[in-house]
Each structure stands twice: as structure tokens, then as C-alpha cells.
Amino acid sequence: MSAANDLSAGDCVDARRGDGQESEGPCGGSGSMQVDAKPQSHSFRYSLSYPSIGQCIIINNKNFDRRTGMNVRNGTDVDAGNVMKVFGKLGYKVKVYNDQKVDQIKHVLTTASKEDHSCSASFVCVLLSHGDCGVFFGTDASIELKSLTSLFRGDRCNSLVGKPKLFFIQACRGTDLDGGIEADSSSDGSSTKIPVEADFLYAYSTAPGYYSWRNTQTGSWFIQSLCEMIGKYSKELEVQHILTRVNHKVATEFESASNSPGFDAKKQIPCIVSMLTKEMYFTS
């Protein structure tokens, strides 16, 4: 039987809409039975009507096992301090974990994912370390980023279902360097089924495959800009609008100055990956 006629094929199961009415699926079966669905009133803004806005966990890795061959991340403590201040001011309960091995990172985030977040409106995690494509470094080795973030999926962390889970990741995602380019100036009580990957936002310091820059005195370009823009606009702008301003600041106001061959006059652009289903504001 060909896939086109196989009712178990993935493209043939889209015949029932979420409003309770049958619709015509790609395999032809028209829904003759019309069901009157109760109109639902949707809010396109995440609720902050909880006792707490939530928890903010910071993994701050500066010193690495000599066997890894990785350099000290000077300036990361400035980043961690800025993040603590900004998210603490927003009302988050901030916890900082310095120089964590892979097993320690897994333990911290697994423990957090198993906590009861029923009284929290959201969850924030800030990861500061070395990185590569798809991986994040503990002080002793690397771990797949997905294995950390997936701990908070809807089927694994029930008390955060339907709530925003924000991950801010300051780490390299490869070794490519961006030389830049010259441009011209110019609540009814009903329930619904949602994907387990819904309501995540990942804000990476750089685009896939690229190096991520950090100033040893003032901190990374991304975290500097993130903290400044949240501090400025958290009372008026939605989180993705804030992050667009972060992108603009990093893209236009920073350029590397290095004596190392090939590392001078380089640029950087952060990368926002959103599975949010509503608008996220830090204040009501």
C-alpha cells in the first residue's frame, strides 16, 4: 500500500481540528458530522498571576580542567553578576552555580525540573560557558544542550506546562568567524493538548556554527546587551521585541579588536529560536 493511501501515514492524520469540527484531510475523508464548538476566548499573553514570576538558574563556568585544553573564561563573572542583578530586579529567585562539571549541571537542572513550579509564572536558565555546535561544556567535558533543555519539556515537567521557559545561552556554536559586510546607513477552565516542545525560547549568543565573543573586562557582547535591553525595556516590550533590540545592539555596536591573525574586526549576531505560543512580558 502506498503512503498516499496508508491511513497511518503522517500526512494523513490531520483530519480533526482542535475546535471539535471535522475538516477534510489530505486523504480525502470529508467530515460530514458538524459539531458546534464552544467559542474559546484566548489570551495571547502569558499570565503572570502567580505568587512568583519564577526561578532563574545561572550556570557560570569560568575555570576548566586542564585536560580539556580550554582557556579560562575571563569576564564571565561580570556576565553572571549582571544577570543576577537584572533578573533579581524582575522578581526572579536567582541561583548561581559556578564551575560546574557535566554531572553537576545535569543534577542542578534535573532537580529544578522535578520541583513544583505551580506557583511560578515562568522559568529562566542562563548558561555561560564554552560551547560548540549543539553542545555546552561543563568544566570537565561537553554535553548536548538538548539533553539539558529537554528536562523541562511538557511531558517531563508538568508544573511548567503552558508557561514560558526561557534559555539564554552564552557559548560558542562553532569556529566560524563573521567578517561583516558594509551596508548603506539608513480562562474558561477548559483544557487543550499542546506539544511537549511548546513554550520554549532559546536565545543564543551567536548564529549556528559561529564563534561567540567575550570581553575579559566587561563580559560577553551578548550578555552585556541582553542585560541592558531588559533593564531598559522590561516594563514595556514583549520578550522577543527586547531580544530583537539585543540583536541590533550586538550587530551594530560591537566589533572585535585582536592582535591574533584572522580574529580582528569580526562581528556577531545572536540567534532567537522561539516555540512560545503567547507573548511574554516580564511585568503585568
C-alpha positions, 0 to 999 in steps of 0.5 A: 500500500502506498503512503498516499493511501496508508491511513497511518501515514503522517500526512494523513492524520490531520483530519480533526481540528482542535475546535471539535469540527471535522475538516477534510484531510489530505486523504480525502475523508470529508467530515460530514458530522458538524459539531458546534464548538464552544467559542474559546476566548484566548489570551495571547499573553502569558499570565503572570498571576502567580505568587512568583514570576519564577526561578532563574538558574545561572550556570557560570563556568569560568575555570576548566580542567586542564585536560580539556585544553580550554582557556579560562573564561575571563569576564564571565563573572561580570556576565553572571553578576549582571544577570543576577542583578537584572533578573533579581530586579524582575522578581526572579529567585536567582541561583548561581552555580559556578564551575560546574562539571557535566554531572553537576549541571545535569543534577542542578537542572534535573532537580529544578525540573522535578520541583513544583513550579505551580506557583511560578509564572515562568522559568529562566536558565542562563548558561555561560560557558564554552560551547560548540555546535549543539553542545555546552561544556561543563568544566570537565567535558561537553554535553548536548544542550538538548539533553539539558533543555529537554528536562523541562519539556511538557511531558517531563515537567508538568508544573511548567506546562503552558508557561514560558521557559526561557534559555539564554545561552552564552557559548560558542556554536562553532569556529566560524568567524563573521567578517561583516559586510558594509551596508548603506546607513539608513480562562474558561477552565477548559483544557487543550493538548499542546506539544511537549516542545511548546513554550520554549525560547532559546536565545543564543549568543551567536548564529549556528556554527559561529564563534561567540565573543567575550570581553575579559573586562566587561563580559560577553557582547551578548550578555552585556546587551541582553542585560541592558535591553531588559533593564531598559525595556522590561516594563514595556516590550514583549520578550522577543521585541527586547531580544530583537533590540539585543540583536541590533545592539550586538550587530551594530555596536560591537566589533572585535579588536585582536592582535591574533591573525584572522580574529580582528574586526569580526562581528556577531549576531545572536540567534532567537529560536522561539516555540512560545505560543503567547507573548511574554512580558516580564511585568503585568 
